[in-house]
Amino acid sequence: MEQPSLLMVCIASFVAVFIVLAFLAATMRVLMRVFPDKGAGVDAATLAAITSAASTAYPGTTVTDIQETK
């Protein structure tokens, strides 16, 4: 029995990995369409992080309004 050449093994491995990655990409695309991002906006953890960062950078600062820009 003849052993396969190194080049053919490499090509077969590359094709197999490409097929697996294509399948995972298609699965992710389907999942993102079925479960879209809700766009929750600013939550309490985000407000606390921004307030803490502003207070650390500029002591005595009070954060009064936070707006999300897109």
N, CA, C and O atoms as a CHARMM CRD file, in Angstrom:
* protein
*
  280
    1    1 MET  N      0.83700  -1.18200   0.00000 PROA 1      0.00000
    2    1 MET  CA     0.00000   0.00000   0.00000 PROA 1      0.00000
    3    1 MET  C      0.87700   1.23900   0.00000 PROA 1      0.00000
    4    1 MET  O      1.80900   1.35600   0.79600 PROA 1      0.00000
    5    2 GLU  N      0.57600   2.14200  -0.88000 PROA 2      0.00000
    6    2 GLU  CA     1.36500   3.35500  -1.03100 PROA 2      0.00000
    7    2 GLU  C      0.89200   4.42200  -0.04600 PROA 2      0.00000
    8    2 GLU  O     -0.30900   4.60800   0.15000 PROA 2      0.00000
    9    3 GLN  N      1.84800   5.12200   0.57100 PROA 3      0.00000
   10    3 GLN  CA     1.49900   6.17300   1.51600 PROA 3      0.00000
   11    3 GLN  C      1.19200   7.46100   0.75100 PROA 3      0.00000
   12    3 GLN  O      1.79900   7.73600  -0.28400 PROA 3      0.00000
   13    4 PRO  N      0.23500   8.25400   1.27400 PROA 4      0.00000
   14    4 PRO  CA    -0.10500   9.51100   0.59400 PROA 4      0.00000
   15    4 PRO  C      1.04500  10.51000   0.72700 PROA 4      0.00000
   16    4 PRO  O      1.78400  10.50000   1.71100 PROA 4      0.00000
   17    5 SER  N      1.17700  11.35600  -0.26400 PROA 5      0.00000
   18    5 SER  CA     2.25100  12.34800  -0.22000 PROA 5      0.00000
   19    5 SER  C      1.91500  13.43700   0.79200 PROA 5      0.00000
   20    5 SER  O      0.75300  13.66200   1.13100 PROA 5      0.00000
   21    6 LEU  N      2.94800  14.09700   1.25700 PROA 6      0.00000
   22    6 LEU  CA     2.78100  15.15800   2.25000 PROA 6      0.00000
   23    6 LEU  C      1.93700  16.29200   1.69000 PROA 6      0.00000
   24    6 LEU  O      1.12300  16.87000   2.41100 PROA 6      0.00000
   25    7 LEU  N      2.11600  16.61400   0.43400 PROA 7      0.00000
   26    7 LEU  CA     1.33800  17.68800  -0.18400 PROA 7      0.00000
   27    7 LEU  C     -0.15100  17.36600  -0.19000 PROA 7      0.00000
   28    7 LEU  O     -0.96600  18.24500   0.09100 PROA 7      0.00000
   29    8 MET  N     -0.51700  16.15500  -0.49800 PROA 8      0.00000
   30    8 MET  CA    -1.93700  15.77400  -0.51900 PROA 8      0.00000
   31    8 MET  C     -2.53600  15.79100   0.88500 PROA 8      0.00000
   32    8 MET  O     -3.69400  16.17100   1.05700 PROA 8      0.00000
   33    9 VAL  N     -1.76200  15.38400   1.88600 PROA 9      0.00000
   34    9 VAL  CA    -2.24900  15.43100   3.26500 PROA 9      0.00000
   35    9 VAL  C     -2.48300  16.87800   3.68700 PROA 9      0.00000
   36    9 VAL  O     -3.48900  17.17900   4.32900 PROA 9      0.00000
   37   10 CYS  N     -1.57800  17.76400   3.33800 PROA 10     0.00000
   38   10 CYS  CA    -1.72500  19.17800   3.69200 PROA 10     0.00000
   39   10 CYS  C     -2.94000  19.79400   2.99800 PROA 10     0.00000
   40   10 CYS  O     -3.69700  20.54700   3.61200 PROA 10     0.00000
   41   11 ILE  N     -3.11700  19.47500   1.74000 PROA 11     0.00000
   42   11 ILE  CA    -4.26900  20.01100   1.00400 PROA 11     0.00000
   43   11 ILE  C     -5.57100  19.48500   1.59400 PROA 11     0.00000
   44   11 ILE  O     -6.52700  20.24400   1.75600 PROA 11     0.00000
   45   12 ALA  N     -5.61800  18.21000   1.91200 PROA 12     0.00000
   46   12 ALA  CA    -6.83200  17.63600   2.50000 PROA 12     0.00000
   47   12 ALA  C     -7.12600  18.26500   3.85900 PROA 12     0.00000
   48   12 ALA  O     -8.28500  18.53200   4.17500 PROA 12     0.00000
   49   13 SER  N     -6.10000  18.50500   4.66400 PROA 13     0.00000
   50   13 SER  CA    -6.29200  19.14100   5.97400 PROA 13     0.00000
   51   13 SER  C     -6.79000  20.56500   5.81600 PROA 13     0.00000
   52   13 SER  O     -7.68600  20.99500   6.54300 PROA 13     0.00000
   53   14 PHE  N     -6.21600  21.30200   4.87300 PROA 14     0.00000
   54   14 PHE  CA    -6.64100  22.68000   4.63200 PROA 14     0.00000
   55   14 PHE  C     -8.09700  22.72400   4.20000 PROA 14     0.00000
   56   14 PHE  O     -8.86000  23.56200   4.68100 PROA 14     0.00000
   57   15 VAL  N     -8.48400  21.84900   3.31400 PROA 15     0.00000
   58   15 VAL  CA    -9.86800  21.80200   2.83800 PROA 15     0.00000
   59   15 VAL  C    -10.81000  21.43200   3.97700 PROA 15     0.00000
   60   15 VAL  O    -11.89300  22.00500   4.09500 PROA 15     0.00000
   61   16 ALA  N    -10.40700  20.47600   4.82000 PROA 16     0.00000
   62   16 ALA  CA   -11.25500  20.06800   5.94800 PROA 16     0.00000
   63   16 ALA  C    -11.45800  21.22300   6.92400 PROA 16     0.00000
   64   16 ALA  O    -12.57500  21.45500   7.38700 PROA 16     0.00000
   65   17 VAL  N    -10.39100  21.94400   7.23800 PROA 17     0.00000
   66   17 VAL  CA   -10.50000  23.08500   8.15400 PROA 17     0.00000
   67   17 VAL  C    -11.37200  24.17700   7.53300 PROA 17     0.00000
   68   17 VAL  O    -12.19200  24.78400   8.22200 PROA 17     0.00000
   69   18 PHE  N    -11.20000  24.42400   6.24500 PROA 18     0.00000
   70   18 PHE  CA   -12.00900  25.43000   5.55600 PROA 18     0.00000
   71   18 PHE  C    -13.49300  25.05900   5.61100 PROA 18     0.00000
   72   18 PHE  O    -14.33800  25.93100   5.81600 PROA 18     0.00000
   73   19 ILE  N    -13.81500  23.79300   5.43300 PROA 19     0.00000
   74   19 ILE  CA   -15.21300  23.34800   5.47900 PROA 19     0.00000
   75   19 ILE  C    -15.79000  23.52700   6.87300 PROA 19     0.00000
   76   19 ILE  O    -16.92500  23.97800   7.02400 PROA 19     0.00000
   77   20 VAL  N    -15.01200  23.17300   7.89600 PROA 20     0.00000
   78   20 VAL  CA   -15.48500  23.32500   9.28000 PROA 20     0.00000
   79   20 VAL  C    -15.71300  24.80100   9.60100 PROA 20     0.00000
   80   20 VAL  O    -16.72800  25.15000  10.20400 PROA 20     0.00000
   81   21 LEU  N    -14.77700  25.67700   9.20400 PROA 21     0.00000
   82   21 LEU  CA   -14.93900  27.10300   9.47700 PROA 21     0.00000
   83   21 LEU  C    -16.11700  27.70100   8.71100 PROA 21     0.00000
   84   21 LEU  O    -16.82100  28.56400   9.23600 PROA 21     0.00000
   85   22 ALA  N    -16.33600  27.25500   7.49100 PROA 22     0.00000
   86   22 ALA  CA   -17.48500  27.73100   6.72700 PROA 22     0.00000
   87   22 ALA  C    -18.79000  27.30300   7.39800 PROA 22     0.00000
   88   22 ALA  O    -19.74200  28.08100   7.46400 PROA 22     0.00000
   89   23 PHE  N    -18.83300  26.07300   7.89200 PROA 23     0.00000
   90   23 PHE  CA   -20.02400  25.59700   8.59400 PROA 23     0.00000
   91   23 PHE  C    -20.26800  26.42000   9.85600 PROA 23     0.00000
   92   23 PHE  O    -21.40700  26.79300  10.13700 PROA 23     0.00000
   93   24 LEU  N    -19.21200  26.70800  10.62100 PROA 24     0.00000
   94   24 LEU  CA   -19.37000  27.51000  11.83600 PROA 24     0.00000
   95   24 LEU  C    -19.80800  28.93600  11.50500 PROA 24     0.00000
   96   24 LEU  O    -20.61300  29.51500  12.23400 PROA 24     0.00000
   97   25 ALA  N    -19.29900  29.50000  10.43500 PROA 25     0.00000
   98   25 ALA  CA   -19.71100  30.85400  10.03200 PROA 25     0.00000
   99   25 ALA  C    -21.18100  30.88200   9.64300 PROA 25     0.00000
  100   25 ALA  O    -21.90900  31.80700  10.00500 PROA 25     0.00000
  101   26 ALA  N    -21.61400  29.86700   8.90700 PROA 26     0.00000
  102   26 ALA  CA   -23.02800  29.80400   8.52400 PROA 26     0.00000
  103   26 ALA  C    -23.91500  29.62900   9.75200 PROA 26     0.00000
  104   26 ALA  O    -24.98400  30.23300   9.84000 PROA 26     0.00000
  105   27 THR  N    -23.47700  28.81100  10.69100 PROA 27     0.00000
  106   27 THR  CA   -24.23800  28.61300  11.92600 PROA 27     0.00000
  107   27 THR  C    -24.34200  29.91000  12.71700 PROA 27     0.00000
  108   27 THR  O    -25.41200  30.23700  13.22900 PROA 27     0.00000
  109   28 MET  N    -23.23800  30.65300  12.82400 PROA 28     0.00000
  110   28 MET  CA   -23.27200  31.92700  13.53700 PROA 28     0.00000
  111   28 MET  C    -24.19700  32.92800  12.84600 PROA 28     0.00000
  112   28 MET  O    -24.91000  33.67400  13.51700 PROA 28     0.00000
  113   29 ARG  N    -24.19300  32.94800  11.53000 PROA 29     0.00000
  114   29 ARG  CA   -25.06100  33.87300  10.79800 PROA 29     0.00000
  115   29 ARG  C    -26.53000  33.54400  11.06000 PROA 29     0.00000
  116   29 ARG  O    -27.34400  34.44700  11.25500 PROA 29     0.00000
  117   30 VAL  N    -26.86900  32.25700  11.06400 PROA 30     0.00000
  118   30 VAL  CA   -28.25200  31.84400  11.34100 PROA 30     0.00000
  119   30 VAL  C    -28.63200  32.22100  12.76200 PROA 30     0.00000
  120   30 VAL  O    -29.72200  32.74500  12.99100 PROA 30     0.00000
  121   31 LEU  N    -27.75200  31.96400  13.72000 PROA 31     0.00000
  122   31 LEU  CA   -28.05100  32.29700  15.11400 PROA 31     0.00000
  123   31 LEU  C    -28.21700  33.80100  15.31000 PROA 31     0.00000
  124   31 LEU  O    -29.07400  34.23200  16.08200 PROA 31     0.00000
  125   32 MET  N    -27.41000  34.60200  14.62400 PROA 32     0.00000
  126   32 MET  CA   -27.53800  36.05500  14.76400 PROA 32     0.00000
  127   32 MET  C    -28.82400  36.56800  14.14800 PROA 32     0.00000
  128   32 MET  O    -29.35900  37.57900  14.60100 PROA 32     0.00000
  129   33 ARG  N    -29.33300  35.89400  13.12400 PROA 33     0.00000
  130   33 ARG  CA   -30.62000  36.31100  12.54200 PROA 33     0.00000
  131   33 ARG  C    -31.79000  35.85500  13.41700 PROA 33     0.00000
  132   33 ARG  O    -32.79200  36.56100  13.52900 PROA 33     0.00000
  133   34 VAL  N    -31.66800  34.67500  14.03500 PROA 34     0.00000
  134   34 VAL  CA   -32.74300  34.16500  14.88200 PROA 34     0.00000
  135   34 VAL  C    -32.80900  34.94100  16.19200 PROA 34     0.00000
  136   34 VAL  O    -33.89700  35.26000  16.67200 PROA 34     0.00000
  137   35 PHE  N    -31.64100  35.24900  16.77700 PROA 35     0.00000
  138   35 PHE  CA   -31.57400  35.96300  18.05000 PROA 35     0.00000
  139   35 PHE  C    -30.82500  37.27800  17.85500 PROA 35     0.00000
  140   35 PHE  O    -29.63500  37.35000  18.16200 PROA 35     0.00000
  141   36 PRO  N    -31.48900  38.32100  17.35200 PROA 36     0.00000
  142   36 PRO  CA   -30.79400  39.59300  17.10400 PROA 36     0.00000
  143   36 PRO  C    -30.42900  40.29300  18.41000 PROA 36     0.00000
  144   36 PRO  O    -31.00000  40.01500  19.46400 PROA 36     0.00000
  145   37 ASP  N    -29.46400  41.20800  18.31600 PROA 37     0.00000
  146   37 ASP  CA   -29.03800  41.99100  19.46300 PROA 37     0.00000
  147   37 ASP  C    -30.17700  42.90800  19.89800 PROA 37     0.00000
  148   37 ASP  O    -30.81000  43.56300  19.07000 PROA 37     0.00000
  149   38 LYS  N    -30.42600  42.94700  21.18700 PROA 38     0.00000
  150   38 LYS  CA   -31.53500  43.74700  21.70000 PROA 38     0.00000
  151   38 LYS  C    -31.17600  45.21600  21.84900 PROA 38     0.00000
  152   38 LYS  O    -32.06900  46.05500  21.96800 PROA 38     0.00000
  153   39 GLY  N    -29.90000  45.54600  21.84500 PROA 39     0.00000
  154   39 GLY  CA   -29.51300  46.94500  22.00000 PROA 39     0.00000
  155   39 GLY  C    -29.95300  47.48900  23.33400 PROA 39     0.00000
  156   39 GLY  O    -30.67400  48.48500  23.39600 PROA 39     0.00000
  157   40 ALA  N    -29.52900  46.84600  24.40100 PROA 40     0.00000
  158   40 ALA  CA   -30.00200  47.14900  25.74200 PROA 40     0.00000
  159   40 ALA  C    -29.67700  48.56300  26.19800 PROA 40     0.00000
  160   40 ALA  O    -30.32800  49.07900  27.10600 PROA 40     0.00000
  161   41 GLY  N    -28.68900  49.19400  25.59000 PROA 41     0.00000
  162   41 GLY  CA   -28.34900  50.54700  25.99800 PROA 41     0.00000
  163   41 GLY  C    -27.41300  50.54000  27.19100 PROA 41     0.00000
  164   41 GLY  O    -26.54500  49.67400  27.30000 PROA 41     0.00000
  165   42 VAL  N    -27.58500  51.50100  28.08200 PROA 42     0.00000
  166   42 VAL  CA   -26.69600  51.66200  29.22700 PROA 42     0.00000
  167   42 VAL  C    -27.34100  51.01200  30.44600 PROA 42     0.00000
  168   42 VAL  O    -28.46800  51.34600  30.81400 PROA 42     0.00000
  169   43 ASP  N    -26.61700  50.08000  31.07200 PROA 43     0.00000
  170   43 ASP  CA   -27.13400  49.42900  32.27100 PROA 43     0.00000
  171   43 ASP  C    -26.38800  49.94400  33.50400 PROA 43     0.00000
  172   43 ASP  O    -25.50800  50.79800  33.39200 PROA 43     0.00000
  173   44 ALA  N    -26.73900  49.42600  34.66800 PROA 44     0.00000
  174   44 ALA  CA   -26.16200  49.91500  35.92400 PROA 44     0.00000
  175   44 ALA  C    -24.65900  49.66700  36.00400 PROA 44     0.00000
  176   44 ALA  O    -23.92800  50.50600  36.53000 PROA 44     0.00000
  177   45 ALA  N    -24.19000  48.54300  35.49800 PROA 45     0.00000
  178   45 ALA  CA   -22.75800  48.24300  35.54300 PROA 45     0.00000
  179   45 ALA  C    -21.96800  49.22300  34.67200 PROA 45     0.00000
  180   45 ALA  O    -20.87800  49.65500  35.04700 PROA 45     0.00000
  181   46 THR  N    -22.51800  49.56600  33.52500 PROA 46     0.00000
  182   46 THR  CA   -21.85000  50.52200  32.64700 PROA 46     0.00000
  183   46 THR  C    -21.79900  51.90600  33.29400 PROA 46     0.00000
  184   46 THR  O    -20.77500  52.58700  33.23600 PROA 46     0.00000
  185   47 LEU  N    -22.90100  52.31400  33.90500 PROA 47     0.00000
  186   47 LEU  CA   -22.92900  53.60200  34.59900 PROA 47     0.00000
  187   47 LEU  C    -21.90300  53.64600  35.72000 PROA 47     0.00000
  188   47 LEU  O    -21.21400  54.65300  35.88400 PROA 47     0.00000
  189   48 ALA  N    -21.78900  52.57200  36.49400 PROA 48     0.00000
  190   48 ALA  CA   -20.82500  52.51900  37.59200 PROA 48     0.00000
  191   48 ALA  C    -19.39400  52.58000  37.06300 PROA 48     0.00000
  192   48 ALA  O    -18.54600  53.25700  37.64400 PROA 48     0.00000
  193   49 ALA  N    -19.12100  51.87400  35.96100 PROA 49     0.00000
  194   49 ALA  CA   -17.77400  51.88000  35.39200 PROA 49     0.00000
  195   49 ALA  C    -17.40000  53.26000  34.86600 PROA 49     0.00000
  196   49 ALA  O    -16.27600  53.71500  35.07600 PROA 49     0.00000
  197   50 ILE  N    -18.32000  53.92600  34.19100 PROA 50     0.00000
  198   50 ILE  CA   -18.03900  55.25900  33.65600 PROA 50     0.00000
  199   50 ILE  C    -17.84400  56.26800  34.78300 PROA 50     0.00000
  200   50 ILE  O    -16.94400  57.10600  34.72600 PROA 50     0.00000
  201   51 THR  N    -18.68200  56.18400  35.79400 PROA 51     0.00000
  202   51 THR  CA   -18.56000  57.08800  36.94000 PROA 51     0.00000
  203   51 THR  C    -17.24300  56.86800  37.66800 PROA 51     0.00000
  204   51 THR  O    -16.57600  57.82900  38.05100 PROA 51     0.00000
  205   52 SER  N    -16.86700  55.61400  37.85900 PROA 52     0.00000
  206   52 SER  CA   -15.61100  55.30000  38.52700 PROA 52     0.00000
  207   52 SER  C    -14.40700  55.77200  37.72300 PROA 52     0.00000
  208   52 SER  O    -13.45900  56.31800  38.28600 PROA 52     0.00000
  209   53 ALA  N    -14.44100  55.56600  36.42000 PROA 53     0.00000
  210   53 ALA  CA   -13.32800  55.99900  35.56600 PROA 53     0.00000
  211   53 ALA  C    -13.20700  57.51700  35.55300 PROA 53     0.00000
  212   53 ALA  O    -12.10000  58.05200  35.59600 PROA 53     0.00000
  213   54 ALA  N    -14.32500  58.20500  35.49300 PROA 54     0.00000
  214   54 ALA  CA   -14.29500  59.67000  35.49700 PROA 54     0.00000
  215   54 ALA  C    -13.79200  60.20200  36.83200 PROA 54     0.00000
  216   54 ALA  O    -13.04000  61.17600  36.86500 PROA 54     0.00000
  217   55 SER  N    -14.19800  59.57400  37.93000 PROA 55     0.00000
  218   55 SER  CA   -13.74000  60.00600  39.25400 PROA 55     0.00000
  219   55 SER  C    -12.25400  59.73800  39.44100 PROA 55     0.00000
  220   55 SER  O    -11.55900  60.51100  40.10200 PROA 55     0.00000
  221   56 THR  N    -11.76500  58.64400  38.86100 PROA 56     0.00000
  222   56 THR  CA   -10.33500  58.34200  38.96900 PROA 56     0.00000
  223   56 THR  C     -9.51500  59.32300  38.14000 PROA 56     0.00000
  224   56 THR  O     -8.47100  59.79500  38.59100 PROA 56     0.00000
  225   57 ALA  N     -9.97800  59.63000  36.94100 PROA 57     0.00000
  226   57 ALA  CA    -9.23300  60.53000  36.06900 PROA 57     0.00000
  227   57 ALA  C     -9.32300  61.98100  36.54700 PROA 57     0.00000
  228   57 ALA  O     -8.33900  62.71900  36.50100 PROA 57     0.00000
  229   58 TYR  N    -10.49400  62.37300  36.99800 PROA 58     0.00000
  230   58 TYR  CA   -10.72500  63.74700  37.44200 PROA 58     0.00000
  231   58 TYR  C    -11.40700  63.70500  38.81300 PROA 58     0.00000
  232   58 TYR  O    -12.63500  63.64500  38.88700 PROA 58     0.00000
  233   59 PRO  N    -10.61700  63.73600  39.91100 PROA 59     0.00000
  234   59 PRO  CA   -11.21400  63.64700  41.25900 PROA 59     0.00000
  235   59 PRO  C    -12.22800  64.76600  41.50500 PROA 59     0.00000
  236   59 PRO  O    -12.01300  65.91700  41.12300 PROA 59     0.00000
  237   60 GLY  N    -13.31800  64.40500  42.14200 PROA 60     0.00000
  238   60 GLY  CA   -14.36400  65.36300  42.45200 PROA 60     0.00000
  239   60 GLY  C    -15.36800  65.55900  41.32900 PROA 60     0.00000
  240   60 GLY  O    -16.27500  66.38400  41.44800 PROA 60     0.00000
  241   61 THR  N    -15.22000  64.81400  40.24400 PROA 61     0.00000
  242   61 THR  CA   -16.13100  64.94200  39.10700 PROA 61     0.00000
  243   61 THR  C    -17.43200  64.20800  39.38700 PROA 61     0.00000
  244   61 THR  O    -17.42900  63.12400  39.97000 PROA 61     0.00000
  245   62 THR  N    -18.53900  64.80100  38.97000 PROA 62     0.00000
  246   62 THR  CA   -19.84800  64.16800  39.08600 PROA 62     0.00000
  247   62 THR  C    -20.39900  63.92500  37.68700 PROA 62     0.00000
  248   62 THR  O    -20.49900  64.85300  36.88500 PROA 62     0.00000
  249   63 VAL  N    -20.74900  62.70100  37.40000 PROA 63     0.00000
  250   63 VAL  CA   -21.33000  62.35800  36.10400 PROA 63     0.00000
  251   63 VAL  C    -22.83200  62.58700  36.19800 PROA 63     0.00000
  252   63 VAL  O    -23.49600  62.00500  37.05600 PROA 63     0.00000
  253   64 THR  N    -23.37500  63.43400  35.31700 PROA 64     0.00000
  254   64 THR  CA   -24.79700  63.75500  35.38400 PROA 64     0.00000
  255   64 THR  C    -25.59600  63.18900  34.21800 PROA 64     0.00000
  256   64 THR  O    -26.78400  62.90300  34.36200 PROA 64     0.00000
  257   65 ASP  N    -24.94700  63.02100  33.05200 PROA 65     0.00000
  258   65 ASP  CA   -25.68900  62.56700  31.88100 PROA 65     0.00000
  259   65 ASP  C    -24.75900  61.73400  30.99600 PROA 65     0.00000
  260   65 ASP  O    -23.63900  62.14700  30.69500 PROA 65     0.00000
  261   66 ILE  N    -25.23100  60.56700  30.58900 PROA 66     0.00000
  262   66 ILE  CA   -24.47600  59.69300  29.69800 PROA 66     0.00000
  263   66 ILE  C    -25.34700  59.37700  28.49600 PROA 66     0.00000
  264   66 ILE  O    -26.46900  58.89200  28.64000 PROA 66     0.00000
  265   67 GLN  N    -24.81900  59.65700  27.30000 PROA 67     0.00000
  266   67 GLN  CA   -25.55900  59.37500  26.08100 PROA 67     0.00000
  267   67 GLN  C    -24.72400  58.48700  25.18800 PROA 67     0.00000
  268   67 GLN  O    -23.51100  58.66700  25.07600 PROA 67     0.00000
  269   68 GLU  N    -25.37700  57.52400  24.55200 PROA 68     0.00000
  270   68 GLU  CA   -24.69800  56.62200  23.64200 PROA 68     0.00000
  271   68 GLU  C    -24.76000  57.20500  22.23200 PROA 68     0.00000
  272   68 GLU  O    -25.83200  57.58300  21.76000 PROA 68     0.00000
  273   69 THR  N    -23.61100  57.27700  21.56200 PROA 69     0.00000
  274   69 THR  CA   -23.57500  57.73800  20.18500 PROA 69     0.00000
  275   69 THR  C    -23.23200  56.56300  19.28500 PROA 69     0.00000
  276   69 THR  O    -22.43000  55.70100  19.64400 PROA 69     0.00000
  277   70 LYS  N    -23.84200  56.54000  18.12700 PROA 70     0.00000
  278   70 LYS  CA   -23.60800  55.42600  17.19600 PROA 70     0.00000
  279   70 LYS  C    -22.96000  55.90800  15.94000 PROA 70     0.00000
  280   70 LYS  O    -22.68800  55.11300  15.04000 PROA 70     0.00000
